[in-house]
Amino acid sequence: MARAVIIVMLLLVATRIARADDVGPQAIETYLARGQKLFDDQDYAGAIQTLGPVTRDARATRAQRLRALELIALADFISGDQGAARVTFERILDIDPGYQLRDPSGSPKVRAFFDDLKKQLIPGYDPNAGADLEHAAPTAATAGKPLEIEARATRGNVFDLVVATRRRGELGYTIVVASPRGGGRWHVRLTPEPSPRPYVLEYYLEARDAGGAAIARVAAPDQPLEIALSAGGSFSDGKRPWYSRWYVIAGAAAVAATVTGIAFVATRGPGPGTLPPGSVTLTP
């Protein structure tokens, strides 16, 4: 009986360890996606319960913790628990004092609540000094083909707008300056790097004032938007690679034939000569 109790206790401990380890690097994105789905389905209690472990896991990235915390804060706020929402929003601002909400609903109540909290916690914060941007993200594109990105400033004095892009897995971003189109609209035309394989293009938008300071963003360097790119460019637009073009193949074949002929001659050995076998003639 004692042995059975010990076995049961060991199984319980192992189960708890497995559950604790379940929110590892590979599972965190799964938890985030599950929490987002519950939030979208208005199951706010389920979203909070699912995302809670992500906010406490040391293996979660800064961006992952911020995403989870914002969803939890929004779920608390919508559920009417402003006290809990305040605590969670404070945790967000502890991590990133310049954090801007990603809430797609753009709720004025949520924004006012968050801005009021920022004014209390961040010295010199002025919600009227910033800007608001609207952007409809492209869902797909092709590598090596032009891509159009547009945004509109709905509030604030935007002097410049830039789009920062990178291929997933790269560390640095490439900055492209947008062109103004009037009415607060901005436009960028860029061509992603050609690739024989699909890849993901990460990007964010940043509005800047006349002094070059960032006053608004859509996404962020550590929380970029994503575009799934299909293979394209010089590898799949009908142009064959240089090494498969007919004249390269023909030239390679000619070179190969020449080398083969040289090798054949080299292996035949010297001719029989003019002296009979065993005879040597010396002349002074």
Sequence and secondary structure as in RCSB ss.txt:
>XXXX:A:sequence
MARAVIIVMLLLVATRIARADDVGPQAIETYLARGQKLFDDQDYAGAIQTLGPVTRDARATRAQRLRALELIALA
DFISGDQGAARVTFERILDIDPGYQLRDPSGSPKVRAFFDDLKKQLIPGYDPNAGADLEHAAPTAATAGKPLEIE
ARATRGNVFDLVVATRRRGELGYTIVVASPRGGGRWHVRLTPEPSPRPYVLEYYLEARDAGGAAIARVAAPDQPL
EIALSAGGSFSDGKRPWYSRWYVIAGAAAVAATVTGIAFVATRGPGPGTLPPGSVTLTP
>XXXX:A:secstr
 HHHHHHHHHHHHHHHHHHHHHSSHHHHHHHHHHHHHHHHTT HHHHHHHHHHHHH TTS HHHHHHHHHHHHHH
HHHTT HHHHHHHHHHHHHH TT     TT  HHHHHHHHHHHHHHSTT  GGGS EEE    SEEETTS EEEE
EEEEES  SEEEEEEEETT SS EEEE EEEETTEEEEEE    BSS EEEEEEEEEE TTS EEEEESBTTB E
EEEEESBSTTTSS   GGGSHHHHHHHHHHHHHHHHHHHHHHH     SS TT      
